[in-house]
């Protein structure tokens, strides 16, 4: 964990990376990554075409990527994700920088 990243509380999802980049000749790629609390078992983003993108969640971290520039405004405006907790409860949060 970076010294710039605050620790994640049990139900927290903390973005450390939100970006859209252009890949030479391949178009855009969006990425979100960060820290999750011990009670978080899943993080899901619904892309603009309505498909769910499930993050890889492991060892206190999450990451997901998708083609296109869907997360282009996320560093400033945030991106809504659904979070699933160990007890089965879910909530929608806006993933952004603290």
N, CA, C and O atoms as CSV, one atom per row, in Angstrom:
chain,resi,resn,atom,element,x,y,z
A,1,UNK,N,N,0.845,-1.171,0.000
A,1,UNK,CA,C,0.000,0.000,0.000
A,1,UNK,C,C,0.894,1.238,0.000
A,1,UNK,O,O,1.899,1.303,0.708
A,2,UNK,N,N,0.508,2.193,-0.794
A,2,UNK,CA,C,1.238,3.444,-0.897
A,2,UNK,C,C,1.043,4.278,0.361
A,2,UNK,O,O,-0.005,4.207,1.002
A,3,UNK,N,N,2.040,5.057,0.709
A,3,UNK,CA,C,1.914,5.962,1.850
A,3,UNK,C,C,0.841,7.011,1.584
A,3,UNK,O,O,0.330,7.617,2.526
A,4,UNK,N,N,0.484,7.240,0.300
A,4,UNK,CA,C,-0.529,8.222,-0.044
A,4,UNK,C,C,-1.942,7.654,0.045
A,4,UNK,O,O,-2.911,8.413,0.026
A,5,UNK,N,N,-2.073,6.338,0.140
A,5,UNK,CA,C,-3.383,5.697,0.184
A,5,UNK,C,C,-3.773,5.384,1.624
A,5,UNK,O,O,-3.058,4.667,2.323
A,6,UNK,N,N,-4.917,5.927,2.070
A,6,UNK,CA,C,-5.356,5.608,3.432
A,6,UNK,C,C,-5.784,4.147,3.504
A,6,UNK,O,O,-6.238,3.593,2.503
A,7,UNK,N,N,-5.651,3.523,4.652
A,7,UNK,CA,C,-6.092,2.131,4.763
A,7,UNK,C,C,-7.594,2.026,4.570
A,7,UNK,O,O,-8.340,2.950,4.894
A,8,UNK,N,N,-8.028,0.901,4.045
A,8,UNK,CA,C,-9.453,0.672,3.826
A,8,UNK,C,C,-10.080,0.120,5.098
A,8,UNK,O,O,-9.559,-0.829,5.684
A,9,UNK,N,N,-11.199,0.709,5.533
A,9,UNK,CA,C,-11.969,0.167,6.641
A,9,UNK,C,C,-12.679,-1.099,6.176
A,9,UNK,O,O,-12.638,-1.407,4.985
A,10,UNK,N,N,-13.327,-1.842,7.066
A,10,UNK,CA,C,-13.905,-3.147,6.725
A,10,UNK,C,C,-14.842,-3.142,5.517
A,10,UNK,O,O,-14.868,-4.116,4.766
A,11,UNK,N,N,-15.613,-2.067,5.311
A,11,UNK,CA,C,-16.563,-2.017,4.192
A,11,UNK,C,C,-16.181,-0.986,3.139
A,11,UNK,O,O,-17.001,-0.630,2.294
A,12,UNK,N,N,-14.951,-0.509,3.185
A,12,UNK,CA,C,-14.513,0.534,2.260
A,12,UNK,C,C,-14.027,-0.029,0.926
A,12,UNK,O,O,-13.521,-1.148,0.836
A,13,UNK,N,N,-14.203,0.790,-0.093
A,13,UNK,CA,C,-13.591,0.575,-1.401
A,13,UNK,C,C,-12.887,1.893,-1.715
A,13,UNK,O,O,-13.539,2.927,-1.863
A,14,UNK,N,N,-11.563,1.858,-1.816
A,14,UNK,CA,C,-10.758,3.064,-1.975
A,14,UNK,C,C,-10.036,3.001,-3.315
A,14,UNK,O,O,-9.208,2.117,-3.532
A,15,UNK,N,N,-10.342,3.927,-4.210
A,15,UNK,CA,C,-9.662,3.964,-5.508
A,15,UNK,C,C,-8.252,4.504,-5.354
A,15,UNK,O,O,-8.038,5.539,-4.722
A,16,UNK,N,N,-7.296,3.801,-5.934
A,16,UNK,CA,C,-5.930,4.310,-6.018
A,16,UNK,C,C,-5.583,4.653,-7.461
A,16,UNK,O,O,-4.672,5.440,-7.721
A,17,UNK,N,N,-6.326,4.049,-8.409
A,17,UNK,CA,C,-6.102,4.288,-9.833
A,17,UNK,C,C,-7.443,4.315,-10.558
A,17,UNK,O,O,-8.222,3.366,-10.462
A,18,UNK,N,N,-7.708,5.380,-11.271
A,18,UNK,CA,C,-8.868,5.513,-12.156
A,18,UNK,C,C,-8.347,6.188,-13.416
A,18,UNK,O,O,-7.825,7.301,-13.349
A,19,UNK,N,N,-8.479,5.537,-14.552
A,19,UNK,CA,C,-7.884,6.125,-15.747
A,19,UNK,C,C,-8.508,5.584,-17.016
A,19,UNK,O,O,-9.062,4.485,-17.048
A,20,UNK,N,N,-8.402,6.379,-18.048
A,20,UNK,CA,C,-8.667,5.943,-19.413
A,20,UNK,C,C,-7.435,6.316,-20.211
A,20,UNK,O,O,-6.954,7.448,-20.147
A,21,UNK,N,N,-6.936,5.359,-20.958
A,21,UNK,CA,C,-5.735,5.590,-21.747
A,21,UNK,C,C,-5.973,5.156,-23.184
A,21,UNK,O,O,-6.853,4.343,-23.467
A,22,UNK,N,N,-5.193,5.698,-24.061
A,22,UNK,CA,C,-5.258,5.311,-25.464
A,22,UNK,C,C,-4.116,4.347,-25.740
A,22,UNK,O,O,-2.963,4.600,-25.389
A,23,UNK,N,N,-4.466,3.237,-26.376
A,23,UNK,CA,C,-3.461,2.243,-26.729
A,23,UNK,C,C,-3.221,2.350,-28.222
A,23,UNK,O,O,-4.165,2.286,-29.009
A,24,UNK,N,N,-2.000,2.507,-28.608
A,24,UNK,CA,C,-1.640,2.712,-30.001
A,24,UNK,C,C,-2.361,1.736,-30.935
A,24,UNK,O,O,-2.145,0.526,-30.872
A,25,UNK,N,N,-3.210,2.277,-31.794
A,25,UNK,CA,C,-3.907,1.481,-32.789
A,25,UNK,C,C,-5.057,0.645,-32.265
A,25,UNK,O,O,-5.727,-0.024,-33.052
A,26,UNK,N,N,-5.311,0.658,-30.965
A,26,UNK,CA,C,-6.353,-0.205,-30.406
A,26,UNK,C,C,-7.497,0.559,-29.749
A,26,UNK,O,O,-8.429,-0.062,-29.238
A,27,UNK,N,N,-7.453,1.853,-29.749
A,27,UNK,CA,C,-8.498,2.628,-29.100
A,27,UNK,C,C,-8.212,2.854,-27.632
A,27,UNK,O,O,-7.058,2.849,-27.202
A,28,UNK,N,N,-9.280,3.055,-26.861
A,28,UNK,CA,C,-9.162,3.383,-25.451
A,28,UNK,C,C,-9.350,2.156,-24.553
A,28,UNK,O,O,-9.974,1.167,-24.936
A,29,UNK,N,N,-8.791,2.257,-23.354
A,29,UNK,CA,C,-8.921,1.245,-22.317
A,29,UNK,C,C,-9.141,1.978,-20.999
A,29,UNK,O,O,-8.396,2.902,-20.673
A,30,UNK,N,N,-10.161,1.572,-20.238
A,30,UNK,CA,C,-10.434,2.164,-18.922
A,30,UNK,C,C,-10.048,1.185,-17.831
A,30,UNK,O,O,-10.193,-0.026,-17.995
A,31,UNK,N,N,-9.551,1.716,-16.702
A,31,UNK,CA,C,-9.070,0.889,-15.602
A,31,UNK,C,C,-9.440,1.529,-14.274
A,31,UNK,O,O,-9.378,2.748,-14.114
A,32,UNK,N,N,-9.826,0.686,-13.327
A,32,UNK,CA,C,-10.018,1.125,-11.945
A,32,UNK,C,C,-9.363,0.084,-11.045
A,32,UNK,O,O,-9.509,-1.119,-11.264
A,33,UNK,N,N,-8.648,0.551,-10.042
A,33,UNK,CA,C,-7.977,-0.349,-9.102
A,33,UNK,C,C,-7.900,0.343,-7.757
A,33,UNK,O,O,-7.981,1.569,-7.669
A,34,UNK,N,N,-7.742,-0.453,-6.705
A,34,UNK,CA,C,-7.598,0.136,-5.398
A,34,UNK,C,C,-7.666,-0.869,-4.275
A,34,UNK,O,O,-7.433,-2.062,-4.465
A,35,UNK,N,N,-7.989,-0.367,-3.108
A,35,UNK,CA,C,-8.010,-1.147,-1.875
A,35,UNK,C,C,-9.435,-1.447,-1.461
A,35,UNK,O,O,-10.339,-0.642,-1.687
A,36,UNK,N,N,-9.638,-2.611,-0.851
A,36,UNK,CA,C,-10.952,-2.972,-0.318
A,36,UNK,C,C,-10.800,-3.432,1.120
A,36,UNK,O,O,-9.748,-3.921,1.531
A,37,UNK,N,N,-11.880,-3.263,1.875
A,37,UNK,CA,C,-11.898,-3.726,3.251
A,37,UNK,C,C,-12.155,-5.216,3.346
A,37,UNK,O,O,-12.545,-5.851,2.367
A,38,UNK,N,N,-11.937,-5.765,4.516
A,38,UNK,CA,C,-12.051,-7.211,4.741
A,38,UNK,C,C,-13.462,-7.743,4.523
A,38,UNK,O,O,-13.626,-8.932,4.250
A,39,UNK,N,N,-14.492,-6.893,4.636
A,39,UNK,CA,C,-15.873,-7.343,4.452
A,39,UNK,C,C,-16.351,-7.259,3.005
A,39,UNK,O,O,-17.470,-7.681,2.711
A,40,UNK,N,N,-15.539,-6.726,2.096
A,40,UNK,CA,C,-15.928,-6.583,0.693
A,40,UNK,C,C,-15.564,-7.860,-0.061
A,40,UNK,O,O,-14.416,-8.305,-0.038
A,41,UNK,N,N,-16.570,-8.446,-0.736
A,41,UNK,CA,C,-16.327,-9.686,-1.483
A,41,UNK,C,C,-16.445,-9.501,-2.988
A,41,UNK,O,O,-15.974,-10.351,-3.743
A,42,UNK,N,N,-17.066,-8.406,-3.450
A,42,UNK,CA,C,-17.200,-8.175,-4.890
A,42,UNK,C,C,-17.393,-6.690,-5.170
A,42,UNK,O,O,-17.977,-5.959,-4.369
A,43,UNK,N,N,-16.890,-6.261,-6.325
A,43,UNK,CA,C,-17.085,-4.904,-6.825
A,43,UNK,C,C,-17.490,-5.054,-8.290
A,43,UNK,O,O,-16.788,-5.699,-9.069
A,44,UNK,N,N,-18.629,-4.455,-8.664
A,44,UNK,CA,C,-19.148,-4.591,-10.019
A,44,UNK,C,C,-19.470,-3.220,-10.604
A,44,UNK,O,O,-20.112,-2.391,-9.960
A,45,UNK,N,N,-19.014,-2.998,-11.831
A,45,UNK,CA,C,-19.287,-1.759,-12.564
A,45,UNK,C,C,-20.206,-2.088,-13.733
A,45,UNK,O,O,-19.953,-3.052,-14.455
A,46,UNK,N,N,-21.250,-1.322,-13.934
A,46,UNK,CA,C,-22.123,-1.504,-15.096
A,46,UNK,C,C,-21.655,-0.529,-16.174
A,46,UNK,O,O,-21.714,0.688,-15.993
A,47,UNK,N,N,-21.182,-1.086,-17.311
A,47,UNK,CA,C,-20.659,-0.226,-18.364
A,47,UNK,C,C,-21.796,0.474,-19.111
A,47,UNK,O,O,-22.959,0.108,-18.943
A,48,UNK,N,N,-21.476,1.468,-19.926
A,48,UNK,CA,C,-22.519,2.245,-20.601
A,48,UNK,C,C,-23.469,1.411,-21.468
A,48,UNK,O,O,-24.597,1.838,-21.715
A,49,UNK,N,N,-23.042,0.237,-21.933
A,49,UNK,CA,C,-23.935,-0.597,-22.738
A,49,UNK,C,C,-24.780,-1.527,-21.867
A,49,UNK,O,O,-25.514,-2.365,-22.392
A,50,UNK,N,N,-24.683,-1.388,-20.533
A,50,UNK,CA,C,-25.530,-2.148,-19.624
A,50,UNK,C,C,-24.978,-3.482,-19.175
A,50,UNK,O,O,-25.672,-4.230,-18.488
A,51,UNK,N,N,-23.750,-3.801,-19.542
A,51,UNK,CA,C,-23.137,-5.062,-19.121
A,51,UNK,C,C,-22.381,-4.866,-17.813
A,51,UNK,O,O,-21.745,-3.834,-17.599
A,52,UNK,N,N,-22.457,-5.867,-16.941
A,52,UNK,CA,C,-21.720,-5.812,-15.681
A,52,UNK,C,C,-20.278,-6.242,-15.893
A,52,UNK,O,O,-20.001,-7.227,-16.577
A,53,UNK,N,N,-19.363,-5.483,-15.292
A,53,UNK,CA,C,-17.939,-5.800,-15.321
A,53,UNK,C,C,-17.541,-6.094,-13.879
A,53,UNK,O,O,-17.537,-5.197,-13.035
A,54,UNK,N,N,-17.206,-7.355,-13.600
A,54,UNK,CA,C,-16.815,-7.757,-12.249
A,54,UNK,C,C,-15.327,-7.537,-12.049
A,54,UNK,O,O,-14.505,-7.959,-12.863
A,55,UNK,N,N,-14.997,-6.877,-10.966
A,55,UNK,CA,C,-13.593,-6.667,-10.629
A,55,UNK,C,C,-12.987,-7.969,-10.119
A,55,UNK,O,O,-13.680,-8.810,-9.548
A,56,UNK,N,N,-11.705,-8.118,-10.330
A,56,UNK,CA,C,-10.955,-9.152,-9.637
A,56,UNK,C,C,-10.726,-8.619,-8.227
A,56,UNK,O,O,-10.229,-7.506,-8.055
A,57,UNK,N,N,-11.085,-9.408,-7.222
A,57,UNK,CA,C,-10.993,-9.016,-5.818
A,57,UNK,C,C,-10.135,-10.050,-5.108
A,57,UNK,O,O,-10.479,-11.232,-5.077
A,58,UNK,N,N,-9.010,-9.604,-4.533
A,58,UNK,CA,C,-8.109,-10.540,-3.872
A,58,UNK,C,C,-7.156,-9.794,-2.953
A,58,UNK,O,O,-6.644,-8.730,-3.304
A,59,UNK,N,N,-6.925,-10.352,-1.790
A,59,UNK,CA,C,-5.893,-9.869,-0.871
A,59,UNK,C,C,-5.978,-8.362,-0.594
A,59,UNK,O,O,-4.967,-7.660,-0.595
A,60,UNK,N,N,-7.207,-7.881,-0.356
A,60,UNK,CA,C,-7.374,-6.485,0.011
A,60,UNK,C,C,-7.306,-5.502,-1.143
A,60,UNK,O,O,-7.171,-4.298,-0.927
A,61,UNK,N,N,-7.399,-6.007,-2.377
A,61,UNK,CA,C,-7.324,-5.133,-3.555
A,61,UNK,C,C,-8.388,-5.519,-4.570
A,61,UNK,O,O,-8.899,-6.639,-4.564
A,62,UNK,N,N,-8.711,-4.574,-5.438
A,62,UNK,CA,C,-9.617,-4.852,-6.557
A,62,UNK,C,C,-9.036,-4.216,-7.820
A,62,UNK,O,O,-8.275,-3.251,-7.748
A,63,UNK,N,N,-9.405,-4.768,-8.971
A,63,UNK,CA,C,-9.035,-4.176,-10.251
A,63,UNK,C,C,-10.036,-4.633,-11.304
A,63,UNK,O,O,-10.451,-5.792,-11.318
A,64,UNK,N,N,-10.418,-3.715,-12.182
A,64,UNK,CA,C,-11.172,-4.095,-13.369
A,64,UNK,C,C,-10.769,-3.172,-14.510
A,64,UNK,O,O,-10.337,-2.040,-14.293
A,65,UNK,N,N,-10.916,-3.672,-15.711
A,65,UNK,CA,C,-10.645,-2.878,-16.894
A,65,UNK,C,C,-11.704,-3.208,-17.930
A,65,UNK,O,O,-12.331,-4.267,-17.891
A,66,UNK,N,N,-11.888,-2.288,-18.848
A,66,UNK,CA,C,-12.835,-2.499,-19.922
A,66,UNK,C,C,-12.415,-1.681,-21.132
A,66,UNK,O,O,-11.792,-0.628,-20.997
A,67,UNK,N,N,-12.757,-2.169,-22.305
A,67,UNK,CA,C,-12.424,-1.402,-23.500
A,67,UNK,C,C,-13.260,-0.128,-23.555
A,67,UNK,O,O,-14.380,-0.089,-23.045
A,68,UNK,N,N,-12.719,0.893,-24.166
A,68,UNK,CA,C,-13.424,2.157,-24.323
A,68,UNK,C,C,-13.041,3.173,-23.268
A,68,UNK,O,O,-12.210,2.909,-22.399
A,69,UNK,N,N,-13.659,4.337,-23.356
A,69,UNK,CA,C,-13.320,5.427,-22.436
A,69,UNK,C,C,-14.404,5.671,-21.387
A,69,UNK,O,O,-14.636,6.808,-20.977
A,70,UNK,N,N,-15.062,4.602,-20.959
A,70,UNK,CA,C,-16.161,4.704,-19.996
A,70,UNK,C,C,-15.761,5.390,-18.698
A,70,UNK,O,O,-16.604,6.025,-18.064
A,71,UNK,N,N,-14.528,5.285,-18.291
A,71,UNK,CA,C,-14.085,5.882,-17.024
A,71,UNK,C,C,-13.352,7.205,-17.231
A,71,UNK,O,O,-12.648,7.678,-16.338
A,72,UNK,N,N,-13.519,7.792,-18.401
A,72,UNK,CA,C,-12.802,9.030,-18.718
A,72,UNK,C,C,-13.033,10.167,-17.748
A,72,UNK,O,O,-12.126,10.964,-17.509
A,73,UNK,N,N,-14.229,10.264,-17.181
A,73,UNK,CA,C,-14.531,11.344,-16.239
A,73,UNK,C,C,-14.437,10.889,-14.778
A,73,UNK,O,O,-14.647,11.692,-13.869
A,74,UNK,N,N,-14.128,9.620,-14.547
A,74,UNK,CA,C,-14.114,9.074,-13.189
A,74,UNK,C,C,-13.144,9.766,-12.234
A,74,UNK,O,O,-13.492,9.947,-11.068
A,75,UNK,N,N,-11.934,10.166,-12.671
A,75,UNK,CA,C,-11.057,10.822,-11.694
A,75,UNK,C,C,-11.666,12.077,-11.078
A,75,UNK,O,O,-11.387,12.375,-9.917
A,76,UNK,N,N,-12.481,12.814,-11.810
A,76,UNK,CA,C,-13.094,14.017,-11.260
A,76,UNK,C,C,-14.507,13.802,-10.749
A,76,UNK,O,O,-14.884,14.356,-9.716
A,77,UNK,N,N,-15.295,13.002,-11.461
A,77,UNK,CA,C,-16.708,12.828,-11.125
A,77,UNK,C,C,-17.005,11.536,-10.385
A,77,UNK,O,O,-18.049,11.424,-9.742
A,78,UNK,N,N,-16.118,10.565,-10.461
A,78,UNK,CA,C,-16.354,9.269,-9.851
A,78,UNK,C,C,-17.094,8.346,-10.791
A,78,UNK,O,O,-17.554,8.763,-11.854
A,79,UNK,N,N,-17.208,7.088,-10.398
A,79,UNK,CA,C,-17.918,6.072,-11.171
A,79,UNK,C,C,-18.701,5.217,-10.186
A,79,UNK,O,O,-18.154,4.765,-9.180
A,80,UNK,N,N,-19.976,4.995,-10.471
A,80,UNK,CA,C,-20.805,4.185,-9.581
A,80,UNK,C,C,-20.479,2.705,-9.740
A,80,UNK,O,O,-20.381,2.196,-10.856
A,81,UNK,N,N,-20.313,2.024,-8.611
A,81,UNK,CA,C,-20.073,0.584,-8.584
A,81,UNK,C,C,-20.975,-0.036,-7.523
A,81,UNK,O,O,-21.342,0.612,-6.542
A,82,UNK,N,N,-21.323,-1.299,-7.736
A,82,UNK,CA,C,-22.064,-2.037,-6.711
A,82,UNK,C,C,-21.062,-2.849,-5.910
A,82,UNK,O,O,-20.215,-3.543,-6.472
A,83,UNK,N,N,-21.168,-2.757,-4.604
A,83,UNK,CA,C,-20.270,-3.464,-3.694
A,83,UNK,C,C,-21.070,-4.544,-2.976
A,83,UNK,O,O,-22.164,-4.284,-2.475
A,84,UNK,N,N,-20.525,-5.751,-2.927
A,84,UNK,CA,C,-21.143,-6.845,-2.194
A,84,UNK,C,C,-20.284,-7.134,-0.966
A,84,UNK,O,O,-19.057,-7.197,-1.044
A,85,UNK,N,N,-20.964,-7.309,0.173
A,85,UNK,CA,C,-20.270,-7.533,1.435
A,85,UNK,C,C,-20.386,-8.994,1.869
A,85,UNK,O,O,-21.235,-9.738,1.378
A,86,UNK,N,N,-19.534,-9.378,2.781
A,86,UNK,CA,C,-19.477,-10.749,3.278
A,86,UNK,C,C,-20.831,-11.278,3.757
A,86,UNK,O,O,-21.109,-12.470,3.626
A,87,UNK,N,N,-21.673,-10.405,4.309
A,87,UNK,CA,C,-22.981,-10.832,4.813
A,87,UNK,C,C,-24.053,-10.915,3.716
A,87,UNK,O,O,-25.211,-11.211,4.011
A,88,UNK,N,N,-23.676,-10.655,2.446
A,88,UNK,CA,C,-24.603,-10.725,1.327
A,88,UNK,C,C,-25.269,-9.402,0.983
A,88,UNK,O,O,-25.908,-9.291,-0.063
A,89,UNK,N,N,-25.135,-8.409,1.832
A,89,UNK,CA,C,-25.706,-7.092,1.559
A,89,UNK,C,C,-24.965,-6.432,0.399
A,89,UNK,O,O,-23.801,-6.738,0.139
A,90,UNK,N,N,-25.646,-5.530,-0.289
A,90,UNK,CA,C,-25.016,-4.781,-1.372
A,90,UNK,C,C,-25.305,-3.299,-1.190
A,90,UNK,O,O,-26.261,-2.915,-0.516
A,91,UNK,N,N,-24.475,-2.484,-1.791
A,91,UNK,CA,C,-24.732,-1.051,-1.835
A,91,UNK,C,C,-24.070,-0.487,-3.076
A,91,UNK,O,O,-23.107,-1.052,-3.593
A,92,UNK,N,N,-24.596,0.630,-3.549
A,92,UNK,CA,C,-23.990,1.330,-4.677
A,92,UNK,C,C,-23.236,2.516,-4.118
A,92,UNK,O,O,-23.780,3.308,-3.348
A,93,UNK,N,N,-21.982,2.633,-4.510
A,93,UNK,CA,C,-21.152,3.743,-4.068
A,93,UNK,C,C,-20.548,4.425,-5.284
A,93,UNK,O,O,-20.468,3.834,-6.361
A,94,UNK,N,N,-20.131,5.649,-5.111
A,94,UNK,CA,C,-19.409,6.336,-6.158
A,94,UNK,C,C,-17.932,6.176,-5.883
A,94,UNK,O,O,-17.404,6.673,-4.888
A,95,UNK,N,N,-17.281,5.474,-6.784
A,95,UNK,CA,C,-15.855,5.203,-6.659
A,95,UNK,C,C,-15.101,6.422,-7.136
A,95,UNK,O,O,-15.232,6.830,-8.290
A,96,UNK,N,N,-14.315,7.004,-6.256
A,96,UNK,CA,C,-13.546,8.188,-6.585
A,96,UNK,C,C,-12.356,8.303,-5.673
A,96,UNK,O,O,-12.150,7.472,-4.788
A,97,UNK,N,N,-11.587,9.317,-5.887
A,97,UNK,CA,C,-10.422,9.530,-5.049
A,97,UNK,C,C,-10.822,10.244,-3.765
A,97,UNK,O,O,-11.687,11.119,-3.785
A,98,UNK,N,N,-10.191,9.873,-2.640
A,98,UNK,CA,C,-10.447,10.553,-1.359
A,98,UNK,C,C,-9.659,11.822,-1.301
A,98,UNK,O,O,-9.729,12.547,-0.308
